[in-house]
């Protein structure tokens, strides 16, 4: 039970992180465009407008996806309560890998939204 609890808590870190950063990026994106913290891609770092847009957009995705992952992770891990440590470890690793892929998956829709809203130089497109 102790190992199951440890793995379950570890598997809840990614969705909680996504929810927290989602809220932070929506409400207060990083003030300055920088190479250390935030949603950093070539397009998002063109200027302050693209930077703010990318953070708010990615933040919304992470907030929604984080809650979904959290609500799915709990029952999935409950299915392994009382199982042997090897099975719990494998299940926890699979859950963590899937969560990581989903967390990184924010890049594709955010970059598509940036390209739809801004030209290649970071200027807003006329609508």
MDTraj code that builds the backbone (N, CA, C; nanometers):
import mdtraj as md
import numpy as np

residues = "UNK UNK UNK UNK UNK UNK UNK UNK UNK UNK UNK UNK UNK UNK UNK UNK UNK UNK UNK UNK UNK UNK UNK UNK UNK UNK UNK UNK UNK UNK UNK UNK UNK UNK UNK UNK UNK UNK UNK UNK UNK UNK UNK UNK UNK UNK UNK UNK UNK UNK UNK UNK UNK UNK UNK UNK UNK UNK UNK UNK UNK UNK UNK UNK UNK UNK UNK UNK UNK UNK UNK UNK UNK UNK UNK UNK UNK UNK UNK UNK UNK UNK UNK UNK UNK UNK UNK UNK UNK UNK UNK UNK UNK UNK UNK UNK UNK UNK UNK UNK UNK UNK UNK UNK UNK UNK UNK UNK UNK UNK UNK UNK UNK UNK UNK UNK UNK UNK UNK UNK UNK UNK UNK UNK UNK UNK UNK".split()
xyz = np.array([
    [0.0825, -0.1199, 0.0000],
    [0.0000, 0.0000, 0.0000],
    [0.0868, 0.1262, 0.0000],
    [0.1984, 0.1245, 0.0722],
    [0.2867, 0.2409, 0.0777],
    [0.3436, 0.2750, -0.0588],
    [0.3861, 0.1717, -0.1334],
    [0.4417, 0.1944, -0.2669],
    [0.3333, 0.2457, -0.3607],
    [0.2143, 0.1884, -0.3514],
    [0.1024, 0.2337, -0.4354],
    [0.0734, 0.3818, -0.4091],
    [0.0720, 0.4201, -0.2814],
    [0.0452, 0.5589, -0.2452],
    [0.1537, 0.6516, -0.3007],
    [0.2791, 0.6096, -0.2885],
    [0.3905, 0.6887, -0.3408],
    [0.3768, 0.7086, -0.4922],
    [0.3525, 0.6010, -0.5652],
    [0.3399, 0.6090, -0.7117],
    [0.2190, 0.6942, -0.7500],
    [0.1091, 0.6778, -0.6803],
    [-0.0114, 0.7555, -0.7102],
    [0.0142, 0.9046, -0.6891],
    [0.0779, 0.9393, -0.5786],
    [0.1111, 1.0802, -0.5534],
    [0.2041, 1.1323, -0.6631],
    [0.3030, 1.0528, -0.7021],
    [0.3941, 1.0942, -0.8094],
    [0.3174, 1.1161, -0.9402],
    [0.2198, 1.0303, -0.9672],
    [0.1410, 1.0431, -1.0901],
    [0.0443, 1.1615, -1.0860],
    [0.0209, 1.2160, -0.9697],
    [-0.0665, 1.3337, -0.9598],
    [0.0106, 1.4650, -0.9747],
    [0.1428, 1.4577, -0.9728],
    [0.2240, 1.5794, -0.9829],
    [0.2054, 1.6482, -1.1176],
    [0.2088, 1.5730, -1.2282],
    [0.1982, 1.6345, -1.3611],
    [0.0645, 1.7059, -1.3790],
    [-0.0503, 1.6414, -1.3514],
    [-0.1748, 1.7162, -1.3702],
    [-0.1886, 1.8366, -1.2762],
    [-0.1419, 1.8251, -1.1541],
    [-0.1479, 1.9390, -1.0614],
    [-0.0579, 2.0522, -1.1126],
    [0.0586, 2.0170, -1.1642],
    [0.1506, 2.1136, -1.2244],
    [0.0839, 2.1830, -1.3432],
    [0.0158, 2.1065, -1.4281],
    [-0.0526, 2.1636, -1.5444],
    [-0.1636, 2.2596, -1.5018],
    [-0.2403, 2.2207, -1.4016],
    [-0.3483, 2.3070, -1.3520],
    [-0.2898, 2.4365, -1.2952],
    [-0.1864, 2.4234, -1.2136],
    [-0.1240, 2.5410, -1.1533],
    [-0.0646, 2.6356, -1.2563],
    [0.0126, 2.5807, -1.3501],
    [0.0707, 2.6660, -1.4544],
    [-0.0363, 2.7208, -1.5469],
    [-0.1402, 2.6420, -1.5717],
    [-0.2501, 2.6906, -1.6550],
    [-0.3121, 2.8155, -1.5952],
    [-0.3421, 2.8105, -1.4666],
    [-0.3997, 2.9267, -1.3978],
    [-0.3016, 3.0442, -1.4012],
    [-0.1758, 3.0166, -1.3711],
    [-0.0740, 3.1218, -1.3695],
    [-0.0574, 3.1863, -1.5072],
    [-0.0485, 3.1046, -1.6122],
    [-0.0285, 3.1580, -1.7476],
    [-0.1494, 3.2370, -1.7964],
    [-0.2687, 3.1961, -1.7558],
    [-0.3892, 3.2696, -1.7963],
    [-0.3945, 3.4050, -1.7254],
    [-0.3718, 3.4031, -1.5944],
    [-0.3873, 3.5256, -1.5156],
    [-0.2668, 3.6186, -1.5247],
    [-0.1470, 3.5610, -1.5193],
    [-0.0257, 3.6431, -1.5188],
    [0.0859, 3.5746, -1.5962],
    [0.0852, 3.5880, -1.7285],
    [0.1967, 3.5299, -1.8043],
    [0.3275, 3.5974, -1.7630],
    [0.4403, 3.5314, -1.7843],
    [0.5677, 3.5950, -1.7484],
    [0.5762, 3.7352, -1.8094],
    [0.6241, 3.8303, -1.7318],
    [0.6240, 3.9707, -1.7720],
    [0.7139, 3.9955, -1.8929],
    [0.8324, 3.9392, -1.8919],
    [0.9271, 3.9623, -2.0006],
    [0.9439, 3.8358, -2.0842],
    [0.9614, 3.8547, -2.2136],
    [0.9964, 3.7436, -2.3016],
    [1.1359, 3.6996, -2.2589],
    [1.1506, 3.5709, -2.2268],
    [1.2793, 3.5231, -2.1769],
    [1.3050, 3.3799, -2.2210],
    [1.4263, 3.3345, -2.2033],
    [1.4657, 3.1987, -2.2423],
    [1.4624, 3.1012, -2.1250],
    [1.4151, 3.1453, -2.0074],
    [1.4240, 3.0611, -1.8884],
    [1.2908, 3.0079, -1.8384],
    [1.1857, 3.0852, -1.8534],
    [1.0592, 3.0464, -1.7915],
    [0.9442, 3.0813, -1.8835],
    [0.8548, 2.9860, -1.9021],
    [0.7348, 3.0117, -1.9799],
    [0.7251, 2.9227, -2.1024],
    [0.6245, 2.9513, -2.1840],
    [0.6039, 2.8792, -2.3095],
    [0.6988, 2.9415, -2.4111],
    [0.8088, 2.8718, -2.4408],
    [0.9146, 2.9292, -2.5223],
    [0.9304, 2.8546, -2.6545],
    [0.8809, 2.9156, -2.7598],
    [0.9067, 2.8671, -2.8951],
    [0.9474, 2.9885, -2.9776],
    [1.0010, 2.9634, -3.0947],
    [1.0447, 3.0739, -3.1802],
    [0.9299, 3.1720, -3.2056],
    [0.8112, 3.1185, -3.2352],
    [0.6973, 3.2046, -3.2670],
    [0.6462, 3.2791, -3.1435],
    [0.6406, 3.2115, -3.0301],
    [0.5876, 3.2775, -2.9098],
    [0.6800, 3.3877, -2.8591],
    [0.8069, 3.3811, -2.8952],
    [0.9045, 3.4780, -2.8454],
    [0.9301, 3.5937, -2.9427],
    [0.8485, 3.6072, -3.0465],
    [0.8672, 3.7157, -3.1444],
    [0.8526, 3.8535, -3.0799],
    [0.7511, 3.8691, -2.9956],
    [0.7274, 3.9975, -2.9291],
    [0.6343, 3.9755, -2.8098],
    [0.6032, 4.0812, -2.7411],
    [0.5198, 4.0718, -2.6204],
    [0.3778, 4.0242, -2.6523],
    [0.3248, 4.0638, -2.7677],
    [0.1895, 4.0250, -2.8069],
    [0.1808, 3.8737, -2.8299],
    [0.2759, 3.8180, -2.9040],
    [0.2753, 3.6727, -2.9281],
    [0.3023, 3.5975, -2.7979],
    [0.3879, 3.6527, -2.7139],
    [0.4224, 3.5926, -2.5845],
    [0.2982, 3.5802, -2.4958],
    [0.2245, 3.6899, -2.4816],
    [0.1036, 3.6886, -2.3985],
    [-0.0032, 3.5967, -2.4567],
    [-0.0225, 3.6041, -2.5883],
    [-0.1226, 3.5195, -2.6533],
    [-0.0902, 3.3717, -2.6319],
    [0.0351, 3.3337, -2.6556],
    [0.0755, 3.1931, -2.6415],
    [0.0556, 3.1439, -2.4986],
    [0.0898, 3.2265, -2.4013],
    [0.0746, 3.1844, -2.2618],
    [-0.0718, 3.1679, -2.2228],
    [-0.1540, 3.2600, -2.2643],
    [-0.2964, 3.2484, -2.2300],
    [-0.3588, 3.1283, -2.3013],
    [-0.3222, 3.1069, -2.4257],
    [-0.3771, 2.9950, -2.5026],
    [-0.3304, 2.8612, -2.4435],
    [-0.2000, 2.8475, -2.4233],
    [-0.1456, 2.7239, -2.3654],
    [-0.1980, 2.7037, -2.2235],
    [-0.2130, 2.8123, -2.1488],
    [-0.2650, 2.8032, -2.0124],
    [-0.4050, 2.7449, -2.0080],
    [-0.4904, 2.7876, -2.1012],
    [-0.6272, 2.7329, -2.1070],
    [-0.6243, 2.5837, -2.1370],
    [-0.5392, 2.5442, -2.2309],
    [-0.5296, 2.4020, -2.2654],
    [-0.4783, 2.3225, -2.1464],
    [-0.3729, 2.3712, -2.0810],
    [-0.3185, 2.2996, -1.9660],
    [-0.4179, 2.2925, -1.8515],
    [-0.4929, 2.3973, -1.8295],
    [-0.5916, 2.3974, -1.7213],
    [-0.6974, 2.2899, -1.7456],
    [-0.7530, 2.2867, -1.8640],
    [-0.8572, 2.1882, -1.8968],
    [-0.7994, 2.0472, -1.8992],
    [-0.6880, 2.0302, -1.9699],
    [-0.6264, 1.8977, -1.9815],
    [-0.5788, 1.8474, -1.8460],
    [-0.5250, 1.9362, -1.7646],
    [-0.4783, 1.8969, -1.6314],
    [-0.5901, 1.8398, -1.5462],
    [-0.7069, 1.9046, -1.5483],
    [-0.8218, 1.8529, -1.4720],
    [-0.8672, 1.7176, -1.5262],
    [-0.8709, 1.7036, -1.6576],
    [-0.9126, 1.5756, -1.7167],
    [-0.8153, 1.4656, -1.6767],
    [-0.6854, 1.4929, -1.6900],
    [-0.5841, 1.3932, -1.6538],
    [-0.5952, 1.3576, -1.5058],
    [-0.6137, 1.4569, -1.4211],
    [-0.6269, 1.4325, -1.2771],
    [-0.7454, 1.3411, -1.2482],
    [-0.8586, 1.3714, -1.3106],
    [-0.9801, 1.2930, -1.2860],
    [-0.9736, 1.1530, -1.3461],
    [-0.8876, 1.1319, -1.4443],
    [-0.8697, 0.9981, -1.5020],
    [-0.7639, 0.9202, -1.4233],
    [-0.6590, 0.9879, -1.3794],
    [-0.5489, 0.9213, -1.3087],
    [-0.5952, 0.8554, -1.1794],
    [-0.6801, 0.9217, -1.1051],
    [-0.7226, 0.8681, -0.9751],
    [-0.7915, 0.7321, -0.9898],
    [-0.8960, 0.7183, -1.0731],
    [-0.9572, 0.5854, -1.0854],
    [-0.8654, 0.4816, -1.1497],
    [-0.7800, 0.5258, -1.2419],
    [-0.6862, 0.4302, -1.3032],
    [-0.5948, 0.3735, -1.1955],
    [-0.5386, 0.4588, -1.1123],
    [-0.4487, 0.4101, -1.0076],
    [-0.5235, 0.3314, -0.9003],
    [-0.6494, 0.3641, -0.8752],
    [-0.7284, 0.2855, -0.7791],
    [-0.7451, 0.1410, -0.8253],
    [-0.7435, 0.1194, -0.9567],
    [-0.7539, -0.0178, -1.0093],
    [-0.6337, -0.1025, -0.9689],
    [-0.5227, -0.0378, -0.9332],
    [-0.4007, -0.1109, -0.8988],
    [-0.3741, -0.1153, -0.7484],
    [-0.4678, -0.0656, -0.6704],
    [-0.4561, -0.0712, -0.5251],
    [-0.4541, -0.2171, -0.4812],
    [-0.3547, -0.2552, -0.4025],
    [-0.3435, -0.3922, -0.3541],
    [-0.2684, -0.4855, -0.4473],
    [-0.2265, -0.4367, -0.5635],
    [-0.1492, -0.5199, -0.6573],
    [-0.0033, -0.5216, -0.6130],
    [0.0732, -0.6129, -0.6716],
    [0.2142, -0.6245, -0.6351],
    [0.2917, -0.5004, -0.6814],
    [0.4020, -0.4694, -0.6143],
    [0.4779, -0.3477, -0.6460],
    [0.5231, -0.3376, -0.7923],
    [0.5593, -0.4486, -0.8525],
    [0.6034, -0.4434, -0.9923],
    [0.4898, -0.3964, -1.0831],
    [0.3708, -0.4509, -1.0633],
    [0.2545, -0.4113, -1.1430],
    [0.2207, -0.2645, -1.1201],
    [0.2240, -0.2217, -0.9939],
    [0.1956, -0.0818, -0.9603],
    [0.2994, 0.0094, -1.0258],
    [0.4258, -0.0299, -1.0216],
    [0.5329, 0.0495, -1.0817],
    [0.5174, 0.0632, -1.2319],
    [0.4841, -0.0466, -1.2982],
    [0.4640, -0.0434, -1.4439],
    [0.3442, 0.0442, -1.4783],
    [0.2343, 0.0249, -1.4058],
    [0.1145, 0.1061, -1.4313],
    [0.1444, 0.2542, -1.4086],
    [0.2137, 0.2841, -1.3005],
    [0.2488, 0.4228, -1.2708],
    [0.3376, 0.4837, -1.3777],
    [0.4313, 0.4053, -1.4293],
    [0.5201, 0.4544, -1.5356],
    [0.4419, 0.4820, -1.6635],
    [0.3503, 0.3923, -1.6978],
    [0.2682, 0.4120, -1.8183],
    [0.1828, 0.5378, -1.8039],
    [0.1208, 0.5541, -1.6881],
    [0.0394, 0.6738, -1.6627],
    [0.1256, 0.7992, -1.6766],
    [0.2452, 0.7975, -1.6203],
    [0.3351, 0.9127, -1.6255],
    [0.3774, 0.9445, -1.7690],
    [0.4049, 0.8428, -1.8485],
    [0.4435, 0.8632, -1.9886],
    [0.3284, 0.9257, -2.0666],
    [0.2079, 0.8724, -2.0481],
    [0.0904, 0.9275, -2.1178],
    [0.0680, 1.0730, -2.0753],
    [0.0794, 1.1004, -1.9465],
    [0.0623, 1.2373, -1.8969],
    [0.1660, 1.3314, -1.9583],
    [0.2894, 1.2860, -1.9677],
    [0.3963, 1.3690, -2.0241],
    [0.3705, 1.4013, -2.1702],
    [0.3220, 1.3030, -2.2442],
    [0.2888, 1.3252, -2.3852],
    [0.1763, 1.4278, -2.3962],
    [0.0743, 1.4125, -2.3132],
    [-0.0375, 1.5074, -2.3157],
    [0.0067, 1.6474, -2.2738],
    [0.0970, 1.6552, -2.1778],
    [0.1469, 1.7851, -2.1338],
    [0.2236, 1.8535, -2.2474],
    [0.3069, 1.7794, -2.3176],
    [0.3824, 1.8358, -2.4300],
    [0.2921, 1.8629, -2.5498],
    [0.1770, 1.7963, -2.5540],
    [0.0837, 1.8128, -2.6649],
    [0.0277, 1.9524, -2.6787],
    [0.0499, 2.0386, -2.5820],
    [0.0033, 2.1776, -2.5891],
    [0.0733, 2.2529, -2.7019],
    [0.1885, 2.2067, -2.7432],
    [0.2680, 2.2778, -2.8430],
    [0.1955, 2.2872, -2.9768],
    [0.1411, 2.1769, -3.0257],
    [0.0790, 2.1759, -3.1591],
    [-0.0380, 2.2740, -3.1690],
    [-0.1400, 2.2653, -3.0829],
    [-0.2507, 2.3602, -3.0982],
    [-0.2105, 2.5053, -3.0711],
    [-0.1171, 2.5265, -2.9804],
    [-0.0745, 2.6636, -2.9513],
    [-0.0008, 2.7234, -3.0704],
    [0.0878, 2.6469, -3.1319],
    [0.1599, 2.6972, -3.2492],
    [0.0650, 2.7201, -3.3665],
    [-0.0335, 2.6328, -3.3821],
    [-0.1328, 2.6529, -3.4883],
    [-0.2117, 2.7815, -3.4641],
    [-0.2498, 2.8059, -3.3401],
    [-0.3241, 2.9278, -3.3064],
    [-0.2376, 3.0518, -3.3280],
    [-0.1103, 3.0438, -3.2925],
    [-0.0194, 3.1564, -3.3151],
    [-0.0086, 3.1880, -3.4641],
    [0.0064, 3.0843, -3.5465],
    [0.0201, 3.1052, -3.6906],
    [-0.1096, 3.1553, -3.7545],
    [-0.2209, 3.1206, -3.6943],
    [-0.3495, 3.1682, -3.7450],
    [-0.3697, 3.3165, -3.7094],
    [-0.3226, 3.3571, -3.5935],
    [-0.3459, 3.4922, -3.5413],
    [-0.2373, 3.5926, -3.5824],
    [-0.1143, 3.5434, -3.6048],
    [-0.0002, 3.6314, -3.6321],
    [0.0702, 3.5904, -3.7612],
    [0.1340, 3.6886, -3.8263],
    [0.2153, 3.6549, -3.9433],
    [0.3516, 3.6045, -3.8954],
    [0.4398, 3.5710, -3.9896],
    [0.5687, 3.5112, -3.9529],
    [0.6592, 3.6059, -3.8730],
    [0.6307, 3.7358, -3.8794],
    [0.7095, 3.8340, -3.8049],
    [0.6481, 3.8685, -3.6692],
    [0.5347, 3.8078, -3.6372],
    [0.4705, 3.8312, -3.5079],
    [0.3702, 3.9447, -3.5067],
    [0.3338, 3.9943, -3.6248],
    [0.2318, 4.0993, -3.6329],
    [0.0949, 4.0346, -3.6438],
    [-0.0037, 4.0926, -3.5759],
    [-0.1396, 4.0379, -3.5839],
    [-0.1911, 4.0471, -3.7264],
    [-0.2542, 3.9381, -3.7704],
    [-0.3131, 3.9371, -3.9044],
    [-0.4427, 4.0165, -3.9022],
    [-0.4731, 4.0792, -4.0131],
    [-0.5995, 4.1515, -4.0272],
    [-0.7115, 4.0499, -4.0433],
    [-0.8229, 4.0728, -3.9776],
    [-0.9360, 3.9790, -3.9900],
    [-1.0522, 4.0418, -4.0603],
])
top = md.Topology()
chain = top.add_chain()
for i, resn in enumerate(residues, 1):
    res = top.add_residue(resn, chain, resSeq=i)
    for name in ("N", "CA", "C"):
        top.add_atom(name, md.element.get_by_symbol(name[0]), res)
traj = md.Trajectory(xyz[None], top)
